Amino acid sequence: MKIHIKNGRFIDPKNDIDSVQDIFIAKGKVVGIGETPAEFQASRIIDAQSLVVCPGLVDLSVRLREPGLEYKATLESEMSAAVAGGVTSIACPPDTDPPLDEPGLVEMLKHRAKNLNQAHVYPIGALTQGLKGERLTEMAELNDAGCVVFGQPDGLLPNLRVLMQAMRYASTFDFSVWLRPQEISLTGDGVAHDGEVATRLGLLTIPVCAETIAISNIILLTKETGVKVHLCRISSAEGLAMICAAKQQGLPITCDVTINHLHLSDMDIGFFDSNCHLMPPLRGSYDRDALRQGLLNGAIDAVCSDHAPVDEDAKLLPFGQSEIGATGVELLLPLTLKWGTEMRLSLPKILAKITSDPAGILGIEAGHLSIGSAADICIFDPDHYWKVTSSAILSQGKNTPFMGMELPGGIKYTLVNGHIVYEH
């Protein structure tokens, strides 16, 4: 299909473009920007008057729940949710059941995702077998099967020697290692930030030092091995300060933050709202404000949804027994727009945090629209506000702390490889 997108405000942060221009698509590629290519005859014209046309969004953490956890969500439901949120490239954590530690599992996931013909799926390979932290996976084979990076999503390995070996192995092949900095021995059965709210509610706590001790160990091992490290879902001001210091030393470290931690603090737990049972936990308002500022000044490299659909019954349990996670892939754009507007940031700089910047971290050719690039495109109305309701969310998981809120950024069209995969 040849598609002509006309009259839209075209924003491409990577190429520093922000102007009203037409885009021409053929054979899944961008074949023209501004001027009509020779002999181009559109089979579909999209009038994007008063709309923003930008690269498809890139989300660094979307749990698709396959294989093994289909009772929580399916590949079909979550891929549909992703494109409804304008997300065209997805990094999928390895904590499935079984984990993504075998090439066959990765190939099956890639094959299933490709057949759905929606968003691109980039599996994160397990760093250790079964994510048990004991024996390394065959990273080279997993890379051949389709894993782009390797991670341990549930906290730092209990054995630092194994982690160092994994980082050395990854460095040999120039693979990036993704780690969520949390010292498991200090986390225990904790469910909330170690502060006044948890004390008042009688909840078991997770101290900030569980994050900072893990970050300290990771920084030291990064110096030792020289591997590229991405720290996932930073939650504290102290942790962010340590990462900034490491970056100033020239260490190859990047980090991200979730949309939840940009807008919420432990105060939002209120009276045991299980939708706020997240990991890492929501920290104090001081930490939240530091994260917001860190994303603004570039100390934090990208924002992700940390999408984790959960079975409804699992969120009806008491806070401490409820399942961790919140749905978010459809809220990535609205909540990032909300943060950027509140921080008085220009729209191109806001969009960079969810397009070109995360694409660079993931190491994929996405997050920009140049002549010859894949036509992965998000078209949205920045002035359209919509209410977050169960019926408005396509994800099988309806668990979000933002339920009932009105948010900016209504997605009108999503294109993947030049095909319209979502139309409002």
C-alpha positions in Angstrom: 0.0 0.0 0.0 1.2 3.5 -0.9 0.2 6.0 1.8 0.3 9.8 1.8 0.2 11.4 5.2 -0.6 15.1 4.6 -0.9 18.3 6.6 0.5 16.8 9.8 3.1 18.4 12.2 6.0 16.1 11.5 8.3 15.7 14.5 11.5 13.6 14.3 13.7 14.3 17.4 16.7 12.3 16.0 16.8 14.3 12.8 15.8 17.6 14.5 12.7 18.1 12.4 9.6 19.9 13.7 7.5 21.3 10.8 4.4 20.7 8.8 5.4 18.3 6.1 3.9 15.5 4.1 5.2 11.9 4.4 5.0 9.4 1.5 5.2 5.6 2.2 5.7 2.7 -0.3 6.7 -0.9 0.2 6.9 -0.4 4.0 9.5 2.4 3.7 9.5 6.1 3.9 10.1 7.2 0.3 9.5 10.9 0.6 9.3 13.7 3.1 8.0 17.1 2.0 8.1 16.6 -1.8 6.1 14.0 -3.6 8.3 11.3 -5.1 8.2 10.8 -8.9 5.3 8.7 -10.2 3.9 8.3 -6.6 0.2 7.5 -6.6 -1.3 7.1 -3.1 -3.7 4.3 -2.5 -4.6 5.8 0.9 -4.4 9.4 2.0 -4.4 10.3 5.7 -5.2 13.9 6.6 -3.2 14.7 9.7 -4.4 18.3 10.1 -3.9 19.4 13.7 -2.2 16.1 14.5 1.4 15.2 15.3 3.2 12.7 13.1 6.2 11.1 14.8 8.3 7.9 14.8 6.6 4.9 16.4 7.2 4.7 20.1 9.8 2.4 21.6 9.0 0.8 25.0 11.9 -0.7 26.9 9.8 -3.0 29.2 6.6 -4.7 28.1 5.6 -8.0 29.6 3.7 -9.9 26.9 3.1 -12.8 29.4 3.9 -15.5 26.8 5.0 -18.2 27.0 3.4 -19.7 30.1 1.4 -16.9 31.7 -1.5 -16.6 29.3 -4.0 -16.4 32.1 -2.7 -12.9 32.8 -2.6 -11.8 29.2 -1.9 -13.1 25.7 0.4 -12.0 22.9 -2.7 -10.9 20.9 -4.1 -8.7 23.6 -0.9 -7.0 24.5 0.3 -6.4 21.0 -3.1 -4.9 20.2 -2.7 -2.7 23.3 0.8 -1.7 22.2 -0.2 -0.4 18.8 -3.3 1.3 20.3 -0.7 3.2 22.4 1.4 4.1 19.4 4.2 1.7 20.4 5.8 0.0 17.4 8.9 -1.5 19.0 8.8 -3.5 22.3 11.6 -4.9 24.5 10.2 -8.0 26.2 11.8 -9.0 29.6 12.8 -12.6 30.0 10.8 -13.4 33.1 8.2 -15.6 31.3 7.4 -19.2 32.3 9.8 -20.8 31.3 12.2 -17.8 31.1 13.7 -16.8 27.8 16.9 -18.8 28.3 16.7 -21.2 25.3 17.0 -20.3 21.6 13.8 -22.3 20.8 11.7 -20.2 23.2 13.0 -17.0 21.7 12.4 -18.2 18.1 8.9 -19.2 19.0 8.1 -15.8 20.6 9.6 -14.0 17.6 7.6 -16.2 15.1 4.3 -15.7 17.0 4.9 -12.0 17.2 5.8 -11.7 13.5 2.7 -13.6 12.4 0.5 -11.1 14.2 2.0 -8.4 12.0 1.8 -5.7 14.7 4.6 -4.2 16.8 8.2 -5.4 16.5 9.2 -7.5 19.5 12.8 -7.6 20.8 13.3 -10.3 23.4 15.7 -9.7 26.3 17.6 -12.9 26.8 18.0 -14.3 30.3 21.4 -13.7 31.7 21.4 -17.0 33.7 19.7 -20.3 33.2 16.2 -20.2 34.6 17.0 -16.7 35.9 18.3 -18.5 39.0 21.6 -16.7 39.1 23.7 -19.8 39.1 24.8 -20.8 35.5 25.2 -18.5 32.5 23.0 -18.9 29.4 24.5 -19.4 25.9 24.2 -15.7 25.0 25.7 -16.1 21.5 23.1 -18.7 20.6 20.3 -16.6 22.1 21.6 -13.6 20.1 21.4 -15.6 16.9 17.8 -16.6 17.9 16.8 -12.9 18.2 17.8 -11.6 21.6 19.3 -8.1 21.4 20.3 -7.6 25.0 20.6 -9.8 28.1 19.2 -9.2 31.6 18.2 -10.3 35.0 14.9 -8.5 35.7 14.2 -9.4 39.3 17.2 -7.9 41.1 20.9 -8.3 41.4 22.4 -11.8 41.2 23.0 -13.2 44.7 26.5 -14.4 43.6 28.6 -11.5 42.4 31.2 -13.8 40.9 28.6 -15.2 38.5 27.5 -11.6 37.6 31.1 -10.7 36.9 31.5 -13.8 34.7 28.3 -12.9 32.9 29.4 -9.3 32.3 32.8 -10.5 31.0 31.1 -12.9 28.6 28.7 -10.2 27.4 31.6 -7.8 26.9 33.4 -10.2 24.7 30.6 -10.2 22.2 29.7 -6.5 22.8 26.3 -7.4 24.2 24.6 -5.0 26.6 23.6 -6.2 30.1 20.4 -4.9 31.6 20.0 -5.1 35.3 17.4 -3.9 37.8 19.5 -2.7 40.7 18.1 -4.3 43.8 20.0 -6.2 46.5 17.7 -9.1 47.0 18.9 -9.9 50.6 17.8 -6.4 51.6 14.4 -6.6 49.8 13.2 -9.7 51.6 9.4 -9.8 51.7 9.2 -6.0 51.5 6.4 -4.4 49.5 6.7 -0.7 50.1 9.2 2.1 50.5 10.8 2.4 53.9 9.0 5.6 55.0 6.1 7.0 57.0 3.4 5.6 54.8 4.6 2.0 55.1 5.0 2.5 58.9 1.5 3.8 59.3 0.0 1.0 57.2 2.1 -1.7 58.8 3.6 -2.8 55.5 7.0 -4.6 55.2 9.5 -2.2 53.7 12.3 -2.0 51.1 15.0 0.5 52.0 16.6 2.8 49.5 20.0 1.2 50.2 18.7 -2.0 48.6 19.0 0.0 45.3 22.1 2.0 46.1 24.2 -1.0 47.2 23.2 -2.9 44.0 24.2 0.2 41.9 27.5 0.4 43.7 28.3 -3.2 43.0 27.2 -2.8 39.3 29.4 0.3 38.9 32.5 -1.5 40.3 31.9 -4.5 38.1 31.4 -2.3 35.0 34.8 -0.7 35.7 36.2 -4.2 36.0 34.7 -5.7 32.8 34.0 -2.7 30.5 30.6 -4.1 29.5 27.8 -1.8 28.5 25.2 -1.7 31.3 21.6 -0.5 31.3 20.1 0.0 34.7 16.3 -0.6 34.5 13.7 1.3 36.5 15.6 3.6 38.8 13.5 4.6 41.8 15.6 6.8 44.2 17.4 10.2 44.2 20.5 8.6 45.8 20.7 5.9 43.2 20.4 8.5 40.4 23.2 10.6 41.9 25.5 7.5 41.9 24.6 6.8 38.2 25.4 10.5 37.3 28.8 10.2 39.0 29.5 7.0 37.1 28.6 8.6 33.8 30.9 11.5 34.6 33.7 9.0 34.9 33.0 7.8 31.4 31.5 4.4 32.3 29.2 2.9 29.6 26.1 3.1 31.8 22.5 4.2 30.9 19.3 4.1 32.9 15.6 4.4 32.6 12.6 5.3 34.8 9.0 4.1 34.6 6.0 6.4 33.9 4.6 5.3 37.3 7.7 6.6 39.2 7.5 9.9 37.3 4.1 10.7 38.6 3.5 8.7 41.8 5.0 8.5 45.3 4.4 6.2 48.3 1.6 8.6 49.4 -0.5 7.3 46.4 -0.8 4.0 48.1 -3.4 5.7 50.2 -5.4 3.1 52.0 -3.8 0.0 50.5 -4.3 0.6 46.8 -2.9 -2.6 45.3 -2.5 -0.9 41.9 0.4 0.9 43.5 2.1 -2.4 44.5 5.0 -2.0 42.1 8.6 -3.1 42.0 10.8 -1.2 42.6 8.3 0.4 45.1 7.1 3.9 44.8 9.5 6.0 46.8 9.0 9.4 48.6 8.0 12.6 46.9 11.6 13.8 47.1 12.7 10.8 45.0 9.9 11.2 42.5 10.8 14.9 42.0 14.5 14.0 41.5 13.5 11.4 38.9 11.4 13.9 37.1 14.3 16.4 37.1 16.8 13.7 36.1 14.7 12.8 33.0 14.6 16.5 32.1 18.3 17.1 32.3 19.4 13.9 30.6 20.7 12.1 33.7 18.0 9.5 33.0 18.2 8.3 29.4 14.6 7.1 28.7 11.2 6.4 30.1 9.4 3.1 29.8 5.9 1.8 30.7 7.1 -1.3 32.7 3.9 -2.8 31.4 2.9 -5.8 33.5 -0.7 -7.0 33.1 -2.0 -8.9 36.1 -5.0 -11.1 36.6 -7.8 -9.1 38.2 -8.2 -11.5 41.2 -4.5 -11.1 42.0 -5.1 -7.4 42.6 -8.1 -7.9 44.9 -5.9 -9.5 47.6 -4.5 -7.4 50.5 -1.8 -5.1 49.4 1.1 -7.2 50.7 -0.3 -10.4 49.1 -1.4 -8.8 45.8 0.6 -9.3 42.6 3.2 -6.8 41.6 2.7 -4.7 38.5 0.6 -2.3 36.5 -0.6 -2.1 32.9 1.0 0.8 31.1 1.9 0.4 27.4 -1.2 2.4 26.3 -0.3 5.1 28.9 3.3 5.6 27.8 2.6 8.5 25.5 -0.1 10.2 27.6 1.9 10.1 30.8 5.1 11.2 29.1 3.2 14.1 27.6 1.8 15.0 31.0 5.3 15.0 32.5 6.8 17.0 29.7 4.0 19.6 29.8 4.4 20.0 33.5 8.2 20.4 33.1 7.6 23.0 30.3 9.5 20.9 27.8 9.1 21.2 24.0 7.2 18.4 22.2 10.3 17.2 20.2 12.3 16.8 23.4 9.4 15.0 25.1 9.0 12.6 22.2 12.8 11.9 22.2 12.4 10.1 25.6 10.1 7.5 24.0 11.4 7.3 20.5 15.1 7.9 19.5 16.6 7.7 23.0 15.2 4.2 24.0 16.0 2.9 20.4 19.6 3.9 21.0 19.7 2.1 24.3 18.2 -1.0 22.7 20.6 -0.8 19.8 17.9 -1.0 17.1 17.2 0.9 13.9 14.0 2.6 15.1 12.8 5.8 16.7 13.3 8.0 13.6 11.9 8.6 10.1 14.4 9.1 7.4 14.2 8.4 3.7 14.5 4.6 3.3 13.7 3.8 7.0 10.9 1.5 8.0 7.6 3.3 8.1 6.9 2.8 11.8 4.7 5.8 12.6 2.5 7.2 15.4 -0.1 9.8 14.6 -1.8 11.5 17.6 -3.7 14.5 18.8 -1.7 16.2 21.6 -4.8 18.3 22.6 -7.2 15.4 22.8 -7.9 14.3 26.4 -9.3 10.8 27.1 -10.4 9.1 30.3 -8.6 6.0 31.5 -11.3 3.4 31.9 -11.4 -0.4 31.7 -13.2 -0.2 28.4 -10.7 2.3 27.0 -7.8 0.0 27.8 -7.3 -2.9 25.3 -4.7 -4.7 27.4 -6.1 -7.8 29.2 -4.8 -6.3 32.4 -6.8 -3.4 33.7 -4.6 -2.7 36.7 -3.4 0.8 36.7 -3.0 3.5 39.4 -4.2 6.1 36.8 -7.7 4.6 36.4 -10.3 7.4 36.1 -7.8 10.1 35.1 -8.1 12.2 32.0 -4.8 12.3 30.1 -3.6 14.0 26.9 -2.6 12.3 23.7 -5.2 10.4 21.7 -3.7 8.0 19.2 -5.4 8.2 15.8 -3.2 5.9 13.7 -0.3 3.6 14.2 1.7 2.2 11.2 4.2 -0.6 11.3 6.2 -1.3 8.2 3.9 0.9 6.2 0.7 -1.0 7.3 -2.0 0.7 9.3 -2.2 -1.6 12.3 -4.4 0.7 14.5 -7.0 3.3 13.5 -9.1 5.1 16.1 
